[in-house]
């Protein structure tokens, strides 16, 4: 593995750490504009992280080491997920580990630890949020796997780098299998990132919370790591969608010039996706928690239909 590959890997992780909070701020900014409210600063997530990092972390007396370790584990899982998704280049030292099943496993590992930490303190809202989070994960992860498998049928590989290289070199056309998979992936992404209509990231009503209910007992640097991890998760899902359905602009091996051009292309695609997410959240209403299984079941069905379309029609 040459020095350029390691530079590409380091650049991908650095870009994820910087663009993750910026993407969250971009979505919040456009959401406020579309709702005729005063838009917050684009750099507000960084200011919030700075404020939390300099504050003292208050931990309950009966908290176990799991409660203290969970933020670091969740943050590490999200950084690794961003590192194995080919956002800027396909020439990565972690490319052999960039398998679709391994990626879903990272998301599942982070979910398990944050849910266990939420139940560790023994509060009612933490347990309620953990149970809802595990329900969503139980339904969303199979749908996400089916989406990734739909793309892997085209490239004959579950490696994300191989999928990107294969799809980027195919002729520009609308593939019915990927069309079904894209709709399913959008639905799964909304659920996994606690966005409307599944969850509202700006709500303060404990009974309707999912993600926020699990982190009510965290403060200081622990809360900062969890909030940063949430931004990285949104960034990772956005980059997965771009890699599967808009793979053009990603640099390949031994292409330093393409690597330089890949960064502005990525920023442009994320900016357009952030605006689209803000528009969708503005025109949508939050559904009842009892309707979420139906929502994710529909996503799973669409992903399976996409696989069957490819198997039957070869497109």
N, C-alpha and C positions, 0 to 999 in steps of 0.2 A: 504494500500500500504506500503510495507516494505522499510527499508533503502536501500536495494540492488537495488530496482527499481528506487529510486530517484538518487542513485549513477550512475546507468546505463543511466538515462536521462541526468544527468549533463555531464557524460563522452561523450555521443553522441554529445552534443552541442559543447563541447570543442574540440573534434576530428574534427568536421566539420569546426570550426573556424581555425584550424591549417592545416588540409589537403586540404581545399578548395584552398587557394593560392598555396600550394605545387603541387596540381594536375594541376593547370594552368601553373606553371613553368615547370612541367614534360612534359606536352604536347608541350610547346614552345621549350623546350630543344630538344626533339626528332624530332620535325618538322625542326629545324635548322640542325640537324645532317643529316636527310634524304635529305635535300636540299644542302648539302655540304657547309654549313655555320658554322661559329664559334658559338657553342652552348652557350646561356646565362647561368648564374648561376641558379641552382634550386631554390635558395632563392631570386631571383630578385624580384618576386612579393611582398615579405615582405619588401625588401628595398624600393620599390616604395611606398608602403603604409606608411612606416615610414617617407619618404620624404614628402609625401602629408599631413600627419597629423601634422607635425611641421610647415607647411607653412600657411600663412594667407589665409582665405577664402574670395575671392573677389566676391561680389554680386552686381548685377545691381541695380541702384537706384529705378527703378519701379518694382522690383521683389516683388511678394506677399508673404505672409507667407507660402503659398503652396510650392513655389520654395525652401524655406529653410527647410521645413519639409519633403519633398519627399525623400531625401537620407536616413533619419532615418526610415521612414516608409518602404521603399524598403528593407533596411538592416534587419529590424525586421521581415518582411515577409519571407525573405530567411532563417533567423536563425530559425524561427518557422517551416518552411518547412523541414529543415534538422533535426529538433528535433522530428518531427512526423514520419519521414521515418525510419523504423526499420533497421538501418545499423549494429549495434552491438548486439542488444537484442530486443526481442519482449515484454519483461516485462517493460513497460514504463508507467509513470503516464499520459502521453499525448496519450496513445494508444486509448482510447475512441474517441479522436478527429482525429485519423489517418484514416480518411475516404477519399476515392478516390475523391469524389466531393469536399470536404473541401480543399484537397491539390491543386486541379486545381483552386479553388477559391482564394487561397493564391497567386498563380502565376498571376492570372488575376488582383488581387488587386494591386500587385506591378507594373504591366504593366500600369494600369490606372493612377497611381500616377506619374510614371516617364514620361508618355506621356503628362499628364496635365502640369507637370513642364516644359517640353520641349517647350510647346506652350505658357507658361506663359510670357516668356520674349518677345516673338513676333518676333524672328529671323526666317529667311526663312528656314535655315537648320534644326533648331529645330522642326519647324512645319512639314517639309518634313519627318524627321526621325520619328516623332510621328505618322504620318499618315501611314507610312510603317509598323511601329511596331504594330499598331492596326489591320492592314490588316493581318499580319502574325498571330497575336493572335486569330483573328476571325476564321482563318482557322485551326490553330494548336490545339486549345483547344478542339474542338469536336473530333479530331483524337486521342488526348491523353485520353479523356474520354472513347472512344471506346476500346482503348488498355487496360485500367484499367478494363473496364467492361468484356473484354474477360477473364482476369485472375479471376475476381470475379465470373464468371459463374462456374469456377472449384471449388472454395472454398465456394460458396454460400454466400459470404459476400463481401461488399465493403470496409471492414476494411483492411488496409495494413498489420497489424500484423497477422490477421487471414489468409490472402492470403499467407504470407511468411510461416507460420506454416503449412498450408495445402500443399503447393507445396514442401516444404522441406521434408515432410514425404511420398510423393508419390514415386513410383518406378521410377528409372532413365530411361526415354524414351523420344523420340521425339514426341511432341504433335503438330499436324498440326495447331491447332488454335493458340498456342503460337508462332509457327514459323512465321505465318503471322503477329501476333501482334509484334514480335520482330523487324521485318523489318520496320513496321509502326512506332514503337517507336524510332528507330534509326533516321528515317527521321524527326520526330517531334523534337527530341532532338537537331539535327543539326540546325533546324530553330529557336528553342526557345533560343538557346545559341549563336546565331549569328556566326555560324561556316560555313566554306566552305561546300557545294556550295551555300548556301543561302546568307551568308554575310562573309566578310573577317575581322577578328578582328584586323589585322595588317595594314589595308589600311589607307591611308591618303587622299583619294579622296572623297571630301564631297558629290559629286553627287551619289556615290555608297554606302555611309554609311547608316546603319540602326540604330544600337545601338549607335555607336559613335557620330552620328549626334545629338542625343538627349542630350548629356552630354557635348557639346562643351563649354557651359557657366558656367560649374561648375569648382571649383578649391579648393585647400586646403583639409580640412577634409571632405567637402561634396563630392568631387570627390573620396577621399579615400574610403568613405563608399559605394559609387556606384560601384567602382572597386571591393571592397571586396564582395559586394552582387553578382556581376557577377560571381566571383569565387565560391561563395556558391551555386549559381544556377546551375553551371556546376557540382558541387559536388552532389547536390541534385538529378539532373537528372541521373547522373551516378549511384547513390545508388538506385534510383527507378528501373533502368534497372537491376541492380544486384539482387534486392529484388524480381523482377518478374520472371527473367529468370535464375538467378544463386543464389538461396536462401540458398544454403548450407553454413554452417559456422556461421550463425547467432545464437546467444545464445537464450535460452528459459528461462522461469521463473524458479527461484530457481536453477540456474546453474552458480555459480560464476566462476568455472574453464572454462566453455565454453565461458564466457564473456572475460576472459583473452586471450583465444586463438582466439577470434573473431577479435581482432584488427589486428594482422599480416595477417590474411586471407583477411580482408577488404583491407589492404594496397596492398597486392599481386594482388587482383582482380582489384583494381583501377589502378595499374601500368600497367597491361596488357591492360586494356581498354584505358588508355592514349596513349600507343604506337599504338594501333589500330586506335585511332582517328587521331593521327599524320600521320600515313600511309595513311589513307583515304583522309585527307586534302592535302597531297602531290601529290597524283595521280589524284585528282579531280580539276576541274576548276570552278570558280564562275559563276553561271548562271545569266542571265538577270533577273531583278526584275519582269518582266512580265511573267517569267516562274515559279515563286515561287508559285502562286496559283495552277498551274498544279501539281507541286511537292507535295504540301500539300494535294491536292485532291486525289492524288494517295495514300498517307499515310492513309487518311481517308477510302478510298476504301479497302485497305489491312486490316485495323483494323476491318471493317465491315465483310469482308470475313472470318476473323478469328472467329468472333462471330458466323456467320452462320455455319461454319465448326463444331464448338463445338455443336451447337444446333442440327444439322443434324446427325453428326457422334458420338457425345458424347466424342470427344477427343480434 
